[in-house]
Amino acid sequence: MTAAIEARGAGGESEAGWTIRFVMAQGLTLAQIPKPDDPAIRMRETPSARYAVPRYSGLAGDATIEAKTAEFIAILKVRHIEDDPPLFAFYDPPWTPSFLRRNEILIRLK
């Protein structure tokens, strides 16, 4: 895999909006992938990085995300691993049964 691509909806991170990240296949560049139809979508290439990533299933409500993140950060601290703020990945549509849902916490390692 090569560098990640980040697409931000209207507002970016500091205002109302959202961020989507995906990884391009090896050998592709930002110039070679399809361009967004919506001019409010901004795309940028981000440098590659290493992440620690635990996977969990179930519903990804605020309480679950908070508990799973705290548990994971505690594990990293015990192992003396420095970390950045977490990112969250949710892979399944809402109609997927909770026990089949795949969720991840991504923490970039320093």
Gaussian input, Z-matrix of N, CA and C with variables (Angstrom, degrees):
# hf/3-21g

backbone

0 1
 N
 C     1     B1
 C     2     B2     1     A1
 N     3     B3     2     A2     1     D1
 C     4     B4     3     A3     2     D2
 C     5     B5     4     A4     3     D3
 N     6     B6     5     A5     4     D4
 C     7     B7     6     A6     5     D5
 C     8     B8     7     A7     6     D6
 N     9     B9     8     A8     7     D7
 C    10    B10     9     A9     8     D8
 C    11    B11    10    A10     9     D9
 N    12    B12    11    A11    10    D10
 C    13    B13    12    A12    11    D11
 C    14    B14    13    A13    12    D12
 N    15    B15    14    A14    13    D13
 C    16    B16    15    A15    14    D14
 C    17    B17    16    A16    15    D15
 N    18    B18    17    A17    16    D16
 C    19    B19    18    A18    17    D17
 C    20    B20    19    A19    18    D18
 N    21    B21    20    A20    19    D19
 C    22    B22    21    A21    20    D20
 C    23    B23    22    A22    21    D21
 N    24    B24    23    A23    22    D22
 C    25    B25    24    A24    23    D23
 C    26    B26    25    A25    24    D24
 N    27    B27    26    A26    25    D25
 C    28    B28    27    A27    26    D26
 C    29    B29    28    A28    27    D27
 N    30    B30    29    A29    28    D28
 C    31    B31    30    A30    29    D29
 C    32    B32    31    A31    30    D30
 N    33    B33    32    A32    31    D31
 C    34    B34    33    A33    32    D32
 C    35    B35    34    A34    33    D33
 N    36    B36    35    A35    34    D34
 C    37    B37    36    A36    35    D35
 C    38    B38    37    A37    36    D36
 N    39    B39    38    A38    37    D37
 C    40    B40    39    A39    38    D38
 C    41    B41    40    A40    39    D39
 N    42    B42    41    A41    40    D40
 C    43    B43    42    A42    41    D41
 C    44    B44    43    A43    42    D42
 N    45    B45    44    A44    43    D43
 C    46    B46    45    A45    44    D44
 C    47    B47    46    A46    45    D45
 N    48    B48    47    A47    46    D46
 C    49    B49    48    A48    47    D47
 C    50    B50    49    A49    48    D48
 N    51    B51    50    A50    49    D49
 C    52    B52    51    A51    50    D50
 C    53    B53    52    A52    51    D51
 N    54    B54    53    A53    52    D52
 C    55    B55    54    A54    53    D53
 C    56    B56    55    A55    54    D54
 N    57    B57    56    A56    55    D55
 C    58    B58    57    A57    56    D56
 C    59    B59    58    A58    57    D57
 N    60    B60    59    A59    58    D58
 C    61    B61    60    A60    59    D59
 C    62    B62    61    A61    60    D60
 N    63    B63    62    A62    61    D61
 C    64    B64    63    A63    62    D62
 C    65    B65    64    A64    63    D63
 N    66    B66    65    A65    64    D64
 C    67    B67    66    A66    65    D65
 C    68    B68    67    A67    66    D66
 N    69    B69    68    A68    67    D67
 C    70    B70    69    A69    68    D68
 C    71    B71    70    A70    69    D69
 N    72    B72    71    A71    70    D70
 C    73    B73    72    A72    71    D71
 C    74    B74    73    A73    72    D72
 N    75    B75    74    A74    73    D73
 C    76    B76    75    A75    74    D74
 C    77    B77    76    A76    75    D75
 N    78    B78    77    A77    76    D76
 C    79    B79    78    A78    77    D77
 C    80    B80    79    A79    78    D78
 N    81    B81    80    A80    79    D79
 C    82    B82    81    A81    80    D80
 C    83    B83    82    A82    81    D81
 N    84    B84    83    A83    82    D82
 C    85    B85    84    A84    83    D83
 C    86    B86    85    A85    84    D84
 N    87    B87    86    A86    85    D85
 C    88    B88    87    A87    86    D86
 C    89    B89    88    A88    87    D87
 N    90    B90    89    A89    88    D88
 C    91    B91    90    A90    89    D89
 C    92    B92    91    A91    90    D90
 N    93    B93    92    A92    91    D91
 C    94    B94    93    A93    92    D92
 C    95    B95    94    A94    93    D93
 N    96    B96    95    A95    94    D94
 C    97    B97    96    A96    95    D95
 C    98    B98    97    A97    96    D96
 N    99    B99    98    A98    97    D97
 C   100   B100    99    A99    98    D98
 C   101   B101   100   A100    99    D99
 N   102   B102   101   A101   100   D100
 C   103   B103   102   A102   101   D101
 C   104   B104   103   A103   102   D102
 N   105   B105   104   A104   103   D103
 C   106   B106   105   A105   104   D104
 C   107   B107   106   A106   105   D105
 N   108   B108   107   A107   106   D106
 C   109   B109   108   A108   107   D107
 C   110   B110   109   A109   108   D108
 N   111   B111   110   A110   109   D109
 C   112   B112   111   A111   110   D110
 C   113   B113   112   A112   111   D111
 N   114   B114   113   A113   112   D112
 C   115   B115   114   A114   113   D113
 C   116   B116   115   A115   114   D114
 N   117   B117   116   A116   115   D115
 C   118   B118   117   A117   116   D116
 C   119   B119   118   A118   117   D117
 N   120   B120   119   A119   118   D118
 C   121   B121   120   A120   119   D119
 C   122   B122   121   A121   120   D120
 N   123   B123   122   A122   121   D121
 C   124   B124   123   A123   122   D122
 C   125   B125   124   A124   123   D123
 N   126   B126   125   A125   124   D124
 C   127   B127   126   A126   125   D125
 C   128   B128   127   A127   126   D126
 N   129   B129   128   A128   127   D127
 C   130   B130   129   A129   128   D128
 C   131   B131   130   A130   129   D129
 N   132   B132   131   A131   130   D130
 C   133   B133   132   A132   131   D131
 C   134   B134   133   A133   132   D132
 N   135   B135   134   A134   133   D133
 C   136   B136   135   A135   134   D134
 C   137   B137   136   A136   135   D135
 N   138   B138   137   A137   136   D136
 C   139   B139   138   A138   137   D137
 C   140   B140   139   A139   138   D138
 N   141   B141   140   A140   139   D139
 C   142   B142   141   A141   140   D140
 C   143   B143   142   A142   141   D141
 N   144   B144   143   A143   142   D142
 C   145   B145   144   A144   143   D143
 C   146   B146   145   A145   144   D144
 N   147   B147   146   A146   145   D145
 C   148   B148   147   A147   146   D146
 C   149   B149   148   A148   147   D147
 N   150   B150   149   A149   148   D148
 C   151   B151   150   A150   149   D149
 C   152   B152   151   A151   150   D150
 N   153   B153   152   A152   151   D151
 C   154   B154   153   A153   152   D152
 C   155   B155   154   A154   153   D153
 N   156   B156   155   A155   154   D154
 C   157   B157   156   A156   155   D155
 C   158   B158   157   A157   156   D156
 N   159   B159   158   A158   157   D157
 C   160   B160   159   A159   158   D158
 C   161   B161   160   A160   159   D159
 N   162   B162   161   A161   160   D160
 C   163   B163   162   A162   161   D161
 C   164   B164   163   A163   162   D162
 N   165   B165   164   A164   163   D163
 C   166   B166   165   A165   164   D164
 C   167   B167   166   A166   165   D165
 N   168   B168   167   A167   166   D166
 C   169   B169   168   A168   167   D167
 C   170   B170   169   A169   168   D168
 N   171   B171   170   A170   169   D169
 C   172   B172   171   A171   170   D170
 C   173   B173   172   A172   171   D171
 N   174   B174   173   A173   172   D172
 C   175   B175   174   A174   173   D173
 C   176   B176   175   A175   174   D174
 N   177   B177   176   A176   175   D175
 C   178   B178   177   A177   176   D176
 C   179   B179   178   A178   177   D177
 N   180   B180   179   A179   178   D178
 C   181   B181   180   A180   179   D179
 C   182   B182   181   A181   180   D180
 N   183   B183   182   A182   181   D181
 C   184   B184   183   A183   182   D182
 C   185   B185   184   A184   183   D183
 N   186   B186   185   A185   184   D184
 C   187   B187   186   A186   185   D185
 C   188   B188   187   A187   186   D186
 N   189   B189   188   A188   187   D187
 C   190   B190   189   A189   188   D188
 C   191   B191   190   A190   189   D189
 N   192   B192   191   A191   190   D190
 C   193   B193   192   A192   191   D191
 C   194   B194   193   A193   192   D192
 N   195   B195   194   A194   193   D193
 C   196   B196   195   A195   194   D194
 C   197   B197   196   A196   195   D195
 N   198   B198   197   A197   196   D196
 C   199   B199   198   A198   197   D197
 C   200   B200   199   A199   198   D198
 N   201   B201   200   A200   199   D199
 C   202   B202   201   A201   200   D200
 C   203   B203   202   A202   201   D201
 N   204   B204   203   A203   202   D202
 C   205   B205   204   A204   203   D203
 C   206   B206   205   A205   204   D204
 N   207   B207   206   A206   205   D205
 C   208   B208   207   A207   206   D206
 C   209   B209   208   A208   207   D207
 N   210   B210   209   A209   208   D208
 C   211   B211   210   A210   209   D209
 C   212   B212   211   A211   210   D210
 N   213   B213   212   A212   211   D211
 C   214   B214   213   A213   212   D212
 C   215   B215   214   A214   213   D213
 N   216   B216   215   A215   214   D214
 C   217   B217   216   A216   215   D215
 C   218   B218   217   A217   216   D216
 N   219   B219   218   A218   217   D217
 C   220   B220   219   A219   218   D218
 C   221   B221   220   A220   219   D219
 N   222   B222   221   A221   220   D220
 C   223   B223   222   A222   221   D221
 C   224   B224   223   A223   222   D222
 N   225   B225   224   A224   223   D223
 C   226   B226   225   A225   224   D224
 C   227   B227   226   A226   225   D225
 N   228   B228   227   A227   226   D226
 C   229   B229   228   A228   227   D227
 C   230   B230   229   A229   228   D228
 N   231   B231   230   A230   229   D229
 C   232   B232   231   A231   230   D230
 C   233   B233   232   A232   231   D231
 N   234   B234   233   A233   232   D232
 C   235   B235   234   A234   233   D233
 C   236   B236   235   A235   234   D234
 N   237   B237   236   A236   235   D235
 C   238   B238   237   A237   236   D236
 C   239   B239   238   A238   237   D237
 N   240   B240   239   A239   238   D238
 C   241   B241   240   A240   239   D239
 C   242   B242   241   A241   240   D240
 N   243   B243   242   A242   241   D241
 C   244   B244   243   A243   242   D242
 C   245   B245   244   A244   243   D243
 N   246   B246   245   A245   244   D244
 C   247   B247   246   A246   245   D245
 C   248   B248   247   A247   246   D246
 N   249   B249   248   A248   247   D247
 C   250   B250   249   A249   248   D248
 C   251   B251   250   A250   249   D249
 N   252   B252   251   A251   250   D250
 C   253   B253   252   A252   251   D251
 C   254   B254   253   A253   252   D252
 N   255   B255   254   A254   253   D253
 C   256   B256   255   A255   254   D254
 C   257   B257   256   A256   255   D255
 N   258   B258   257   A257   256   D256
 C   259   B259   258   A258   257   D257
 C   260   B260   259   A259   258   D258
 N   261   B261   260   A260   259   D259
 C   262   B262   261   A261   260   D260
 C   263   B263   262   A262   261   D261
 N   264   B264   263   A263   262   D262
 C   265   B265   264   A264   263   D263
 C   266   B266   265   A265   264   D264
 N   267   B267   266   A266   265   D265
 C   268   B268   267   A267   266   D266
 C   269   B269   268   A268   267   D267
 N   270   B270   269   A269   268   D268
 C   271   B271   270   A270   269   D269
 C   272   B272   271   A271   270   D270
 N   273   B273   272   A272   271   D271
 C   274   B274   273   A273   272   D272
 C   275   B275   274   A274   273   D273
 N   276   B276   275   A275   274   D274
 C   277   B277   276   A276   275   D275
 C   278   B278   277   A277   276   D276
 N   279   B279   278   A278   277   D277
 C   280   B280   279   A279   278   D278
 C   281   B281   280   A280   279   D279
 N   282   B282   281   A281   280   D280
 C   283   B283   282   A282   281   D281
 C   284   B284   283   A283   282   D282
 N   285   B285   284   A284   283   D283
 C   286   B286   285   A285   284   D284
 C   287   B287   286   A286   285   D285
 N   288   B288   287   A287   286   D286
 C   289   B289   288   A288   287   D287
 C   290   B290   289   A289   288   D288
 N   291   B291   290   A290   289   D289
 C   292   B292   291   A291   290   D290
 C   293   B293   292   A292   291   D291
 N   294   B294   293   A293   292   D292
 C   295   B295   294   A294   293   D293
 C   296   B296   295   A295   294   D294
 N   297   B297   296   A296   295   D295
 C   298   B298   297   A297   296   D296
 C   299   B299   298   A298   297   D297
 N   300   B300   299   A299   298   D298
 C   301   B301   300   A300   299   D299
 C   302   B302   301   A301   300   D300
 N   303   B303   302   A302   301   D301
 C   304   B304   303   A303   302   D302
 C   305   B305   304   A304   303   D303
 N   306   B306   305   A305   304   D304
 C   307   B307   306   A306   305   D305
 C   308   B308   307   A307   306   D306
 N   309   B309   308   A308   307   D307
 C   310   B310   309   A309   308   D308
 C   311   B311   310   A310   309   D309
 N   312   B312   311   A311   310   D310
 C   313   B313   312   A312   311   D311
 C   314   B314   313   A313   312   D312
 N   315   B315   314   A314   313   D313
 C   316   B316   315   A315   314   D314
 C   317   B317   316   A316   315   D315
 N   318   B318   317   A317   316   D316
 C   319   B319   318   A318   317   D317
 C   320   B320   319   A319   318   D318
 N   321   B321   320   A320   319   D319
 C   322   B322   321   A321   320   D320
 C   323   B323   322   A322   321   D321
 N   324   B324   323   A323   322   D322
 C   325   B325   324   A324   323   D323
 C   326   B326   325   A325   324   D324
 N   327   B327   326   A326   325   D325
 C   328   B328   327   A327   326   D326
 C   329   B329   328   A328   327   D327

   B1=1.4446
   B2=1.5226
   B3=1.3164
   B4=1.4621
   B5=1.5140
   B6=1.3051
   B7=1.4608
   B8=1.5208
   B9=1.3108
   B10=1.4603
   B11=1.5240
   B12=1.3085
   B13=1.4611
   B14=1.5178
   B15=1.2955
   B16=1.4506
   B17=1.5153
   B18=1.3256
   B19=1.4598
   B20=1.5249
   B21=1.2935
   B22=1.4627
   B23=1.5108
   B24=1.3314
   B25=1.4509
   B26=1.5098
   B27=1.3098
   B28=1.4610
   B29=1.5229
   B30=1.3041
   B31=1.4511
   B32=1.5058
   B33=1.3075
   B34=1.4604
   B35=1.5113
   B36=1.3171
   B37=1.4606
   B38=1.5209
   B39=1.3182
   B40=1.4548
   B41=1.5272
   B42=1.2990
   B43=1.4627
   B44=1.5205
   B45=1.3416
   B46=1.4618
   B47=1.5195
   B48=1.2973
   B49=1.4543
   B50=1.5076
   B51=1.3001
   B52=1.4589
   B53=1.5145
   B54=1.3215
   B55=1.4526
   B56=1.5211
   B57=1.3165
   B58=1.4575
   B59=1.5206
   B60=1.3321
   B61=1.4579
   B62=1.5142
   B63=1.3192
   B64=1.4537
   B65=1.5145
   B66=1.3068
   B67=1.4575
   B68=1.5136
   B69=1.3230
   B70=1.4667
   B71=1.5205
   B72=1.3199
   B73=1.4555
   B74=1.5280
   B75=1.3057
   B76=1.4536
   B77=1.5265
   B78=1.3251
   B79=1.4591
   B80=1.5141
   B81=1.3372
   B82=1.4637
   B83=1.5218
   B84=1.3199
   B85=1.4650
   B86=1.5151
   B87=1.3002
   B88=1.4589
   B89=1.5314
   B90=1.3127
   B91=1.4633
   B92=1.5306
   B93=1.3264
   B94=1.4634
   B95=1.5281
   B96=1.3176
   B97=1.4655
   B98=1.5274
   B99=1.3464
   B100=1.4702
   B101=1.5263
   B102=1.3105
   B103=1.4663
   B104=1.5306
   B105=1.3290
   B106=1.4680
   B107=1.5291
   B108=1.3181
   B109=1.4656
   B110=1.5273
   B111=1.3105
   B112=1.4613
   B113=1.5315
   B114=1.3416
   B115=1.4706
   B116=1.5352
   B117=1.3429
   B118=1.4621
   B119=1.5303
   B120=1.3180
   B121=1.4627
   B122=1.5145
   B123=1.3235
   B124=1.4603
   B125=1.5224
   B126=1.3026
   B127=1.4609
   B128=1.5167
   B129=1.3355
   B130=1.4524
   B131=1.5176
   B132=1.3039
   B133=1.4510
   B134=1.5232
   B135=1.3088
   B136=1.4551
   B137=1.5274
   B138=1.3124
   B139=1.4654
   B140=1.5262
   B141=1.3068
   B142=1.4555
   B143=1.5225
   B144=1.3212
   B145=1.4581
   B146=1.5188
   B147=1.3255
   B148=1.4642
   B149=1.5171
   B150=1.3302
   B151=1.4580
   B152=1.5230
   B153=1.3111
   B154=1.4606
   B155=1.5301
   B156=1.3455
   B157=1.4662
   B158=1.5314
   B159=1.3367
   B160=1.4600
   B161=1.5260
   B162=1.2966
   B163=1.4703
   B164=1.5265
   B165=1.3288
   B166=1.4577
   B167=1.5163
   B168=1.3169
   B169=1.4605
   B170=1.5199
   B171=1.3052
   B172=1.4570
   B173=1.5132
   B174=1.3154
   B175=1.4594
   B176=1.5215
   B177=1.3148
   B178=1.4631
   B179=1.5313
   B180=1.3156
   B181=1.4541
   B182=1.5237
   B183=1.3196
   B184=1.4627
   B185=1.5253
   B186=1.3313
   B187=1.4687
   B188=1.5271
   B189=1.3173
   B190=1.4670
   B191=1.5207
   B192=1.3180
   B193=1.4698
   B194=1.5271
   B195=1.3233
   B196=1.4642
   B197=1.5293
   B198=1.3212
   B199=1.4700
   B200=1.5250
   B201=1.3299
   B202=1.4685
   B203=1.5329
   B204=1.3335
   B205=1.4643
   B206=1.5235
   B207=1.3215
   B208=1.4679
   B209=1.5354
   B210=1.3230
   B211=1.4629
   B212=1.5329
   B213=1.3158
   B214=1.4613
   B215=1.5236
   B216=1.3294
   B217=1.4630
   B218=1.5267
   B219=1.3378
   B220=1.4663
   B221=1.5277
   B222=1.3179
   B223=1.4684
   B224=1.5280
   B225=1.3339
   B226=1.4645
   B227=1.5267
   B228=1.3275
   B229=1.4623
   B230=1.5261
   B231=1.3461
   B232=1.4646
   B233=1.5263
   B234=1.3162
   B235=1.4697
   B236=1.5252
   B237=1.3370
   B238=1.4650
   B239=1.5276
   B240=1.3166
   B241=1.4601
   B242=1.5170
   B243=1.3261
   B244=1.4677
   B245=1.5162
   B246=1.3155
   B247=1.4521
   B248=1.5236
   B249=1.3163
   B250=1.4588
   B251=1.5270
   B252=1.3281
   B253=1.4640
   B254=1.5277
   B255=1.3319
   B256=1.4570
   B257=1.5273
   B258=1.3313
   B259=1.4633
   B260=1.5211
   B261=1.3170
   B262=1.4564
   B263=1.5180
   B264=1.3266
   B265=1.4577
   B266=1.5245
   B267=1.3233
   B268=1.4635
   B269=1.5279
   B270=1.3089
   B271=1.4507
   B272=1.5159
   B273=1.3041
   B274=1.4544
   B275=1.5232
   B276=1.3329
   B277=1.4666
   B278=1.5310
   B279=1.3212
   B280=1.4702
   B281=1.5294
   B282=1.3149
   B283=1.4684
   B284=1.5297
   B285=1.3222
   B286=1.4605
   B287=1.5311
   B288=1.3420
   B289=1.4722
   B290=1.5310
   B291=1.3117
   B292=1.4719
   B293=1.5229
   B294=1.3340
   B295=1.4566
   B296=1.5332
   B297=1.3339
   B298=1.4663
   B299=1.5276
   B300=1.3216
   B301=1.4693
   B302=1.5205
   B303=1.3258
   B304=1.4641
   B305=1.5254
   B306=1.3136
   B307=1.4591
   B308=1.5188
   B309=1.3213
   B310=1.4589
   B311=1.5246
   B312=1.3127
   B313=1.4633
   B314=1.5201
   B315=1.3158
   B316=1.4637
   B317=1.5210
   B318=1.3171
   B319=1.4582
   B320=1.5209
   B321=1.3351
   B322=1.4702
   B323=1.5186
   B324=1.3128
   B325=1.4497
   B326=1.5181
   B327=1.3129
   B328=1.4715
   B329=1.5046
   A1=109.18
   A2=115.06
   A3=119.83
   A4=109.15
   A5=117.12
   A6=122.19
   A7=111.58
   A8=114.47
   A9=120.72
   A10=109.99
   A11=115.11
   A12=122.05
   A13=107.07
   A14=116.08
   A15=121.15
   A16=108.66
   A17=117.02
   A18=121.96
   A19=107.49
   A20=117.17
   A21=120.97
   A22=109.97
   A23=115.38
   A24=121.04
   A25=109.80
   A26=116.47
   A27=121.41
   A28=110.46
   A29=116.62
   A30=121.36
   A31=115.05
   A32=118.66
   A33=120.77
   A34=112.61
   A35=117.06
   A36=121.05
   A37=113.29
   A38=118.55
   A39=120.04
   A40=113.23
   A41=117.54
   A42=121.83
   A43=108.13
   A44=116.53
   A45=119.75
   A46=108.51
   A47=117.07
   A48=121.60
   A49=110.17
   A50=116.53
   A51=120.77
   A52=110.08
   A53=114.89
   A54=121.40
   A55=108.89
   A56=116.18
   A57=122.33
   A58=106.97
   A59=116.09
   A60=120.59
   A61=108.45
   A62=116.11
   A63=119.81
   A64=109.08
   A65=115.43
   A66=121.41
   A67=108.61
   A68=115.39
   A69=121.05
   A70=109.63
   A71=115.18
   A72=120.26
   A73=109.36
   A74=115.98
   A75=120.93
   A76=110.28
   A77=115.57
   A78=121.02
   A79=114.30
   A80=119.19
   A81=121.11
   A82=110.55
   A83=115.33
   A84=121.04
   A85=108.83
   A86=116.39
   A87=121.77
   A88=110.70
   A89=117.63
   A90=121.94
   A91=112.65
   A92=117.46
   A93=120.96
   A94=114.04
   A95=118.83
   A96=120.18
   A97=110.09
   A98=117.77
   A99=120.33
   A100=112.45
   A101=115.90
   A102=122.42
   A103=109.54
   A104=118.52
   A105=121.32
   A106=111.25
   A107=116.39
   A108=121.65
   A109=111.69
   A110=116.65
   A111=122.33
   A112=109.38
   A113=118.25
   A114=120.39
   A115=113.34
   A116=118.07
   A117=120.60
   A118=111.29
   A119=117.49
   A120=121.04
   A121=108.75
   A122=114.95
   A123=121.23
   A124=108.43
   A125=115.70
   A126=119.74
   A127=109.02
   A128=115.17
   A129=119.71
   A130=108.97
   A131=114.89
   A132=120.86
   A133=108.65
   A134=115.95
   A135=120.84
   A136=108.43
   A137=116.89
   A138=118.72
   A139=110.77
   A140=115.40
   A141=119.15
   A142=109.28
   A143=116.18
   A144=121.98
   A145=108.80
   A146=115.69
   A147=121.68
   A148=108.23
   A149=115.20
   A150=121.58
   A151=110.35
   A152=115.75
   A153=122.11
   A154=104.99
   A155=116.79
   A156=119.30
   A157=111.30
   A158=117.71
   A159=118.71
   A160=109.73
   A161=116.18
   A162=122.28
   A163=108.03
   A164=116.62
   A165=120.20
   A166=108.66
   A167=116.04
   A168=120.33
   A169=109.04
   A170=115.98
   A171=121.45
   A172=111.90
   A173=114.83
   A174=120.86
   A175=109.02
   A176=116.18
   A177=121.01
   A178=110.05
   A179=116.37
   A180=120.64
   A181=110.52
   A182=115.95
   A183=121.10
   A184=112.87
   A185=117.34
   A186=120.31
   A187=111.08
   A188=116.92
   A189=120.77
   A190=110.37
   A191=116.69
   A192=120.81
   A193=110.26
   A194=116.58
   A195=120.90
   A196=111.11
   A197=117.42
   A198=121.16
   A199=111.48
   A200=117.52
   A201=121.31
   A202=110.56
   A203=117.13
   A204=120.93
   A205=110.67
   A206=117.63
   A207=121.26
   A208=110.41
   A209=116.77
   A210=121.41
   A211=110.85
   A212=116.24
   A213=121.06
   A214=111.74
   A215=117.34
   A216=121.10
   A217=110.32
   A218=117.20
   A219=120.62
   A220=110.62
   A221=117.66
   A222=121.65
   A223=110.04
   A224=116.65
   A225=120.00
   A226=111.19
   A227=117.40
   A228=120.91
   A229=111.25
   A230=117.85
   A231=121.47
   A232=110.26
   A233=116.29
   A234=121.17
   A235=111.90
   A236=116.95
   A237=123.35
   A238=111.86
   A239=115.74
   A240=121.16
   A241=107.92
   A242=116.25
   A243=120.74
   A244=109.07
   A245=115.86
   A246=118.93
   A247=111.78
   A248=114.70
   A249=123.43
   A250=108.71
   A251=118.76
   A252=120.35
   A253=110.68
   A254=117.20
   A255=120.25
   A256=113.58
   A257=113.94
   A258=123.43
   A259=105.91
   A260=117.16
   A261=120.44
   A262=109.76
   A263=115.84
   A264=121.46
   A265=108.55
   A266=115.35
   A267=122.45
   A268=106.37
   A269=117.50
   A270=120.79
   A271=115.67
   A272=119.54
   A273=120.30
   A274=112.95
   A275=116.48
   A276=120.25
   A277=110.55
   A278=116.79
   A279=121.07
   A280=114.54
   A281=118.36
   A282=119.93
   A283=113.08
   A284=117.73
   A285=120.48
   A286=108.93
   A287=118.25
   A288=119.57
   A289=110.46
   A290=115.97
   A291=120.43
   A292=112.66
   A293=118.84
   A294=119.79
   A295=112.62
   A296=117.65
   A297=121.66
   A298=113.00
   A299=117.25
   A300=119.99
   A301=111.79
   A302=114.98
   A303=121.19
   A304=108.50
   A305=115.43
   A306=122.91
   A307=107.88
   A308=116.29
   A309=120.40
   A310=110.28
   A311=114.83
   A312=122.49
   A313=105.60
   A314=117.11
   A315=121.25
   A316=108.57
   A317=115.56
   A318=120.22
   A319=107.83
   A320=113.78
   A321=119.08
   A322=109.06
   A323=114.83
   A324=120.42
   A325=109.97
   A326=117.49
   A327=121.95
   A328=110.29
   D1=152.23
   D2=177.84
   D3=-109.70
   D4=-157.70
   D5=-175.41
   D6=-62.66
   D7=152.09
   D8=177.49
   D9=-78.74
   D10=154.98
   D11=174.59
   D12=-114.50
   D13=139.46
   D14=-179.62
   D15=-120.90
   D16=128.78
   D17=176.00
   D18=-118.06
   D19=128.76
   D20=-178.26
   D21=-112.97
   D22=134.15
   D23=174.73
   D24=-78.04
   D25=174.97
   D26=-177.75
   D27=-50.55
   D28=130.56
   D29=176.81
   D30=103.60
   D31=-25.50
   D32=179.25
   D33=64.27
   D34=-155.71
   D35=-175.93
   D36=-82.56
   D37=-27.57
   D38=-173.63
   D39=-88.51
   D40=-16.85
   D41=179.18
   D42=-120.77
   D43=-174.70
   D44=176.06
   D45=-60.88
   D46=132.95
   D47=-178.52
   D48=159.30
   D49=-170.10
   D50=-179.41
   D51=-151.84
   D52=165.42
   D53=-179.21
   D54=-127.66
   D55=136.19
   D56=175.14
   D57=-120.07
   D58=135.81
   D59=176.75
   D60=-123.40
   D61=142.44
   D62=172.62
   D63=-147.62
   D64=161.76
   D65=-176.55
   D66=-108.63
   D67=131.07
   D68=178.64
   D69=-81.86
   D70=155.90
   D71=173.91
   D72=-66.42
   D73=151.31
   D74=-178.83
   D75=-56.87
   D76=136.11
   D77=177.30
   D78=96.46
   D79=-15.05
   D80=178.42
   D81=-89.02
   D82=152.20
   D83=175.26
   D84=-120.48
   D85=169.68
   D86=178.94
   D87=-58.03
   D88=-34.98
   D89=-179.32
   D90=-69.26
   D91=-19.41
   D92=-175.00
   D93=-95.49
   D94=-8.19
   D95=-178.82
   D96=-95.34
   D97=160.37
   D98=-179.12
   D99=-59.44
   D100=144.86
   D101=179.10
   D102=-87.41
   D103=144.20
   D104=177.76
   D105=-64.89
   D106=146.62
   D107=176.01
   D108=-77.47
   D109=-27.29
   D110=-176.28
   D111=-93.02
   D112=121.88
   D113=-179.15
   D114=-67.31
   D115=-15.14
   D116=178.18
   D117=-75.75
   D118=-13.78
   D119=179.70
   D120=-87.56
   D121=123.97
   D122=178.85
   D123=-111.24
   D124=135.53
   D125=179.29
   D126=-118.17
   D127=143.85
   D128=176.76
   D129=-148.64
   D130=151.40
   D131=177.46
   D132=-88.04
   D133=137.14
   D134=177.49
   D135=-114.49
   D136=149.55
   D137=-178.40
   D138=-68.00
   D139=152.53
   D140=177.65
   D141=-68.06
   D142=154.21
   D143=-178.24
   D144=-155.18
   D145=165.80
   D146=175.50
   D147=-102.33
   D148=139.46
   D149=-178.71
   D150=-127.03
   D151=147.62
   D152=166.97
   D153=-96.89
   D154=130.98
   D155=-171.09
   D156=-139.67
   D157=106.20
   D158=169.38
   D159=-89.03
   D160=145.70
   D161=178.47
   D162=-108.10
   D163=143.84
   D164=174.09
   D165=-145.36
   D166=157.53
   D167=178.97
   D168=-109.60
   D169=170.61
   D170=178.63
   D171=108.73
   D172=-176.87
   D173=178.64
   D174=-73.08
   D175=143.38
   D176=-176.38
   D177=-106.66
   D178=60.17
   D179=176.01
   D180=-77.27
   D181=168.42
   D182=-176.79
   D183=-55.36
   D184=-44.19
   D185=-177.64
   D186=-65.17
   D187=-41.13
   D188=179.47
   D189=-65.97
   D190=-46.31
   D191=179.64
   D192=-59.36
   D193=-45.07
   D194=-179.60
   D195=-62.47
   D196=-44.95
   D197=-178.84
   D198=-66.60
   D199=-46.01
   D200=-179.17
   D201=-64.55
   D202=-39.13
   D203=179.52
   D204=-66.30
   D205=-45.16
   D206=179.22
   D207=-61.30
   D208=-41.43
   D209=178.78
   D210=-62.15
   D211=-44.33
   D212=-178.25
   D213=-68.14
   D214=-43.29
   D215=179.06
   D216=-62.79
   D217=-37.17
   D218=177.33
   D219=-62.21
   D220=-40.04
   D221=177.84
   D222=-63.45
   D223=-43.98
   D224=179.28
   D225=-62.67
   D226=-41.13
   D227=-179.09
   D228=-64.89
   D229=-40.93
   D230=178.02
   D231=-60.20
   D232=-34.04
   D233=-179.38
   D234=-90.00
   D235=6.80
   D236=178.35
   D237=58.61
   D238=40.46
   D239=178.46
   D240=-102.41
   D241=121.26
   D242=177.50
   D243=-76.84
   D244=145.78
   D245=-175.84
   D246=-139.92
   D247=163.76
   D248=173.60
   D249=-101.41
   D250=173.23
   D251=175.91
   D252=-58.33
   D253=146.54
   D254=-176.01
   D255=-75.04
   D256=152.93
   D257=168.25
   D258=-113.19
   D259=156.49
   D260=-177.98
   D261=-125.53
   D262=139.03
   D263=-179.28
   D264=-124.50
   D265=130.05
   D266=178.82
   D267=-127.41
   D268=125.20
   D269=-167.74
   D270=-106.89
   D271=-10.15
   D272=-169.05
   D273=-117.64
   D274=150.26
   D275=176.42
   D276=-70.49
   D277=162.43
   D278=-174.84
   D279=-59.93
   D280=-25.31
   D281=-176.96
   D282=-83.22
   D283=-2.76
   D284=177.43
   D285=-70.95
   D286=130.99
   D287=177.57
   D288=-56.90
   D289=142.93
   D290=-172.47
   D291=-57.11
   D292=-37.42
   D293=-177.41
   D294=-70.91
   D295=-12.11
   D296=177.60
   D297=-100.81
   D298=-6.79
   D299=-177.11
   D300=-72.11
   D301=141.99
   D302=178.29
   D303=-112.11
   D304=124.29
   D305=178.79
   D306=-130.32
   D307=150.48
   D308=178.55
   D309=-139.60
   D310=151.71
   D311=169.72
   D312=-111.32
   D313=125.71
   D314=-178.96
   D315=-112.65
   D316=120.79
   D317=177.54
   D318=-122.11
   D319=116.42
   D320=-179.29
   D321=-69.82
   D322=133.13
   D323=-179.51
   D324=-88.45
   D325=139.40
   D326=179.50
   D327=-84.41

